[in-house]
Every structure is written in C-alpha cells, then in structure tokens.
Amino acid sequence: MKPPAGRSLLAGKVVVVTAAAGAGIGSAVVTRCLDEGASVVLGDSHKRRLGESLDRFAEIYPGRVAATLCDVTAEETVQDLFAAAVRRFGRIDVLVNNAGLGGDQTVTAMTDDEWSRVLDVTLTGTFRCTRAALRQMAAQGGGGAIVNNASVLGWRAQAGQAHYAAAKAGVMAFTRCTALEAASLGVRVNAVAPSLAAHPFLDRVIGADELARLAGREAFGRAAEPWEVATVVAFLASDYASYLTGEVISVSSQRA
C-alpha cells in the first residue's frame, strides 16, 4: 500500500512534531503534514538523526522545514523548540506530541529509574510540550490543535508493559482533561492510540517472536505502517476535525 496523496488539509499551518527524526511514526507525521501543505518544525533529542532528517525533508520541501534539538524531559530544550518555531515561522498552529519511551520489564524486576524514565518521557514530556504550546497559542489569540500519541495499551493489558501502559493511559486522561481547559482558547486536544505500528526500532523493545504474535492478532494480519497512523494525526490536526476534542482515536485493526 502507498500513502494517499495530500489534499492541502493543513495548508498554511505551522506544525511542531516531537521525536520527529528517524523512520517511525514521528517522521511519518512530518511527511504527511508537509504533504498536506504545512510548514513543520522537527524536535528530537538525537542530534545526528535530526540533522539527517532535516536535510532529507528540506531537499524535498524547501523553505517549509526547520529542526531544533529537544529532549522533552528538559524544560529548557522544550522552550527552545517552541521559541525556534516562532522565530522561524511566526506562530504555532499544531503540536504533535509523539515522544515516548517503551521497554519490556516485569513489575517485580523493574527499578525506580526504569519506571520514572518511561513516565518522564512519555507522560510528563507530553505535559511539558502541551503547556508550552497552549501558552503560545493563547499569546497568538487562541485557536489551534494538539494531537497526542497514546497507545491501545492505555486500555489493554500486556505483560512487561506496566510502565509504558500506565504512561499511555495517563496520556489519554491528560488529553481529556486538557481538552476541557483548552476549549476556551479555541484549541482542540485529541489523541491517537495505535495498536502496533512497524518501524525499524520496534524490535529493540519487543522480540521478533512477540512482534509476530502481536501482528497475527490484528484483523489484517499485519502491523500498521507508520503513515497509516500519520494520516489520522493529520485529520485530527485539520479543520475536518473541528468539533472533535478530548477524543482518543484507536488506530487499530485488532480483534475485540
């Protein structure tokens, strides 16, 4: 399957995407937003990968891409990301909170540091970036959209994923509560909840046998391609979703 052609859903908008470098969902979101006519600012904590991504995107979409190093666990770099976006493009219309950290560890073997690191990146990082985006959107006079990347593990149980599932369930609850607060600003806050999206780094946290088993549970017998998640993100960021806020959309073919 190939991604559908762009339809200018985000024409003229400025989008910030965290954990945007590499070849996963973040990079696919950047591609989709650019194909839909947006200007995009990439944030990522991996300097080399971020530089390579910027070069690749800038060659295809000249004048519409910028990048800034951002570790979502460090408030100063979060501030740097949003300040750089405003300096380059003058405003921020959309934030996509894609940064997240997984792992595979039982509760009895898990250390405090393992637990805290996953929550700090996945949940608290989403909070830090959302706070910065809402402050900027308010200063602009309101309006905008925030899309968070959650997971079906926020709803469903999987052994070895207690820290990640707790963080993603937190992202879902955070999405719903923030949506009520942001409504007065005219800002919509929603989330996607993918089940299994294939990317080169997934096998670092889930073994090949387990990946095959999980893919076999999907109704289509395969994992989603990252672009299939990105198209839903773009929809939620666009004016086509003008009456949706506080929603968590499952991007999944998993059987009930």
C-alpha positions as CSV (number, residue, x, y, z in Angstrom):
1,M,0.0,0.0,0.0
2,K,1.1,3.6,-0.7
3,P,0.1,6.7,1.3
4,P,-2.7,8.7,-0.2
5,A,-1.9,12.0,-2.0
6,G,-2.1,15.2,0.0
7,R,-5.2,17.3,-0.1
8,S,-4.0,20.5,1.5
9,L,-5.6,19.7,4.8
10,L,-3.0,21.7,6.7
11,A,-2.2,24.4,4.1
12,G,-0.6,27.4,5.7
13,K,-0.4,25.9,9.2
14,V,2.8,25.6,11.3
15,V,3.2,22.2,13.0
16,V,5.6,21.2,15.7
17,V,6.4,17.4,16.0
18,T,8.4,15.9,18.8
19,A,10.6,12.8,18.3
20,A,10.3,13.6,14.6
21,A,13.6,12.2,13.4
22,G,14.3,8.7,12.1
23,A,11.9,6.3,10.4
24,G,9.0,5.9,12.9
25,I,5.6,7.5,13.4
26,G,7.1,10.9,14.1
27,S,8.9,11.0,10.7
28,A,5.7,9.8,9.0
29,V,3.7,12.5,10.7
30,V,6.2,15.1,9.4
31,T,5.9,13.7,5.9
32,R,2.1,13.7,6.0
33,C,1.9,17.3,7.4
34,L,4.3,18.5,4.7
35,D,2.3,16.7,2.0
36,E,-0.8,18.4,3.4
37,G,0.8,21.9,2.9
38,A,2.1,22.7,6.4
39,S,5.4,24.1,7.5
40,V,6.9,21.8,10.1
41,V,9.4,22.1,12.9
42,L,11.1,18.9,13.9
43,G,12.2,18.3,17.5
44,D,14.3,15.3,18.6
45,S,17.0,14.5,21.2
46,H,19.2,12.6,18.7
47,K,21.5,15.2,17.1
48,R,22.8,13.1,14.1
49,R,19.4,11.6,13.3
50,L,17.7,15.1,13.5
51,G,20.3,16.6,11.2
52,E,19.9,13.8,8.6
53,S,16.1,14.2,8.8
54,L,16.2,17.9,8.3
55,D,18.5,17.6,5.3
56,R,16.2,15.0,3.7
57,F,13.0,16.9,4.3
58,A,14.5,20.3,3.3
59,E,15.6,18.9,0.0
60,I,12.0,17.8,-0.9
61,Y,10.1,20.7,0.8
62,P,12.5,23.7,0.6
63,G,11.6,26.6,2.9
64,R,9.0,24.7,4.9
65,V,11.1,22.7,7.4
66,A,13.2,23.6,10.5
67,A,14.6,21.5,13.3
68,T,15.8,22.0,16.9
69,L,17.3,19.6,19.4
70,C,14.7,18.9,22.1
71,D,14.8,16.5,25.0
72,V,11.2,16.5,26.3
73,T,12.5,15.7,29.8
74,A,14.4,19.0,29.9
75,E,12.2,22.1,30.2
76,E,14.8,24.4,28.7
77,T,15.0,22.5,25.5
78,V,11.2,22.4,25.2
79,Q,11.2,26.1,25.5
80,D,14.0,26.3,22.8
81,L,11.9,24.2,20.4
82,F,8.8,26.4,20.6
83,A,10.9,29.6,20.6
84,A,12.7,28.4,17.4
85,A,9.4,27.6,15.8
86,V,8.0,31.1,16.4
87,R,11.2,32.7,15.3
88,R,11.2,30.8,12.0
89,F,7.5,30.7,11.1
90,G,5.9,33.4,13.3
91,R,3.4,31.2,15.1
92,I,2.4,27.6,16.1
93,D,-0.9,26.1,14.9
94,V,-0.5,22.4,15.7
95,L,1.6,20.4,18.2
96,V,2.0,16.6,17.7
97,N,3.3,15.1,20.9
98,N,5.0,12.0,19.6
99,A,7.8,11.5,22.0
100,G,7.6,8.3,24.0
101,L,9.7,5.6,25.6
102,G,9.0,1.9,25.9
103,G,10.6,-1.1,27.4
104,D,9.9,-4.7,28.5
105,Q,10.2,-5.4,32.1
106,T,8.2,-7.1,34.8
107,V,6.9,-5.1,37.8
108,T,9.0,-7.2,40.3
109,A,12.2,-6.7,38.3
110,M,11.6,-3.0,37.4
111,T,13.7,-0.4,39.0
112,D,12.5,3.0,40.1
113,D,14.7,4.6,37.4
114,E,13.1,2.4,34.7
115,W,9.6,3.3,35.8
116,S,10.4,7.0,36.1
117,R,12.3,7.3,32.8
118,V,9.3,5.9,30.8
119,L,6.8,8.2,32.6
120,D,9.1,11.2,32.3
121,V,9.5,10.9,28.5
122,T,6.0,9.6,27.6
123,L,3.7,11.4,30.0
124,T,5.5,14.3,31.6
125,G,7.1,15.2,28.3
126,T,3.7,15.4,26.8
127,F,2.6,17.7,29.6
128,R,5.7,20.0,29.2
129,C,5.2,20.4,25.4
130,T,1.5,20.9,25.7
131,R,1.9,23.6,28.3
132,A,4.4,25.4,26.1
133,A,2.1,25.1,23.1
134,L,-1.0,26.3,24.9
135,R,0.9,29.3,26.3
136,Q,2.0,30.2,22.8
137,M,-1.4,29.6,21.2
138,A,-3.0,31.8,23.9
139,A,-0.5,34.6,23.2
140,Q,-1.5,34.4,19.5
141,G,-5.1,34.9,20.3
142,G,-6.2,31.3,20.5
143,G,-7.0,28.6,18.1
144,G,-5.0,25.5,17.2
145,A,-4.8,21.8,17.7
146,I,-2.8,19.4,19.7
147,V,-2.6,15.7,18.9
148,N,-1.0,13.3,21.4
149,N,0.3,9.8,20.6
150,A,-1.1,7.4,23.0
151,S,-1.5,3.6,22.6
152,V,-4.1,0.9,22.8
153,L,-2.0,-0.3,25.8
154,G,-3.7,2.6,27.7
155,W,-6.8,0.4,27.5
156,R,-5.5,-3.2,27.2
157,A,-3.1,-5.3,29.3
158,Q,0.2,-6.7,28.2
159,A,2.8,-8.4,30.4
160,G,6.0,-6.5,30.8
161,Q,4.5,-3.2,29.8
162,A,3.2,-1.8,33.1
163,H,5.3,1.4,33.0
164,Y,4.5,2.1,29.3
165,A,0.8,1.3,29.6
166,A,0.5,3.4,32.7
167,A,2.2,6.3,30.9
168,K,-0.1,5.9,27.8
169,A,-3.2,5.7,30.0
170,G,-2.0,8.9,31.6
171,V,-1.7,10.5,28.2
172,M,-5.3,9.6,27.4
173,A,-6.6,11.1,30.7
174,F,-4.3,14.1,30.2
175,T,-5.8,14.6,26.7
176,R,-9.4,14.6,28.0
177,C,-8.7,17.0,30.9
178,T,-6.6,19.4,28.8
179,A,-9.2,19.5,26.1
180,L,-11.7,21.0,28.6
181,E,-9.3,23.6,29.7
182,A,-8.2,24.5,26.1
183,A,-11.7,24.8,24.7
184,S,-12.0,28.4,25.9
185,L,-8.9,29.2,23.8
186,G,-10.4,27.5,20.7
187,V,-7.7,24.8,20.9
188,R,-8.7,21.2,20.3
189,V,-6.8,18.4,22.1
190,N,-7.1,14.8,20.8
191,A,-5.0,11.6,20.7
192,V,-4.4,8.6,18.5
193,A,-4.0,5.2,20.1
194,P,-2.1,2.9,17.7
195,S,-2.0,-0.8,18.4
196,L,1.1,-2.0,16.5
197,A,3.0,0.2,14.0
198,A,6.0,-1.2,12.2
199,H,9.2,0.7,12.4
200,P,13.0,-0.2,12.5
201,F,13.4,0.4,16.2
202,L,10.4,-1.7,17.5
203,D,12.4,-4.9,17.7
204,R,14.7,-3.2,20.3
205,V,11.9,-3.3,22.9
206,I,9.8,-6.3,21.6
207,G,11.3,-9.6,20.5
208,A,10.8,-10.9,17.0
209,D,8.6,-13.8,18.1
210,E,6.4,-11.4,20.2
211,L,6.1,-9.0,17.3
212,A,5.0,-11.8,15.0
213,R,2.4,-12.9,17.6
214,L,1.0,-9.4,18.0
215,A,0.8,-8.9,14.3
216,G,-1.1,-12.1,13.9
217,R,-3.7,-10.8,16.3
218,E,-4.5,-7.9,14.1
219,A,-7.5,-8.3,11.8
220,F,-5.4,-7.6,8.7
221,G,-2.7,-10.0,9.9
222,R,0.0,-7.2,9.9
223,A,1.2,-4.2,11.8
224,A,0.1,-0.7,10.7
225,E,2.6,1.2,8.5
226,P,3.6,4.5,10.3
227,W,2.0,6.5,7.5
228,E,-1.4,4.9,8.4
229,V,-1.1,6.4,11.9
230,A,0.1,9.7,10.4
231,T,-3.0,10.2,8.2
232,V,-5.2,10.0,11.3
233,V,-3.0,12.5,13.1
234,A,-3.3,14.9,10.1
235,F,-7.1,14.5,10.2
236,L,-7.2,15.4,13.9
237,A,-4.9,18.4,13.3
238,S,-7.0,19.7,10.4
239,D,-10.3,21.7,10.2
240,Y,-12.1,18.5,9.2
241,A,-12.0,17.6,12.9
242,S,-13.3,21.0,14.0
243,Y,-15.8,19.5,16.5
244,L,-13.6,16.8,18.0
245,T,-11.8,17.4,21.3
246,G,-10.9,15.2,24.2
247,E,-11.2,12.1,22.0
248,V,-8.8,9.2,21.7
249,I,-9.0,7.5,18.3
250,S,-7.9,3.9,18.1
251,V,-5.7,3.3,15.0
252,S,-6.0,-0.4,15.2
253,S,-7.3,-3.5,13.4
254,Q,-7.1,-5.6,16.5
255,R,-9.8,-8.1,17.1
256,A,-12.2,-7.4,20.0
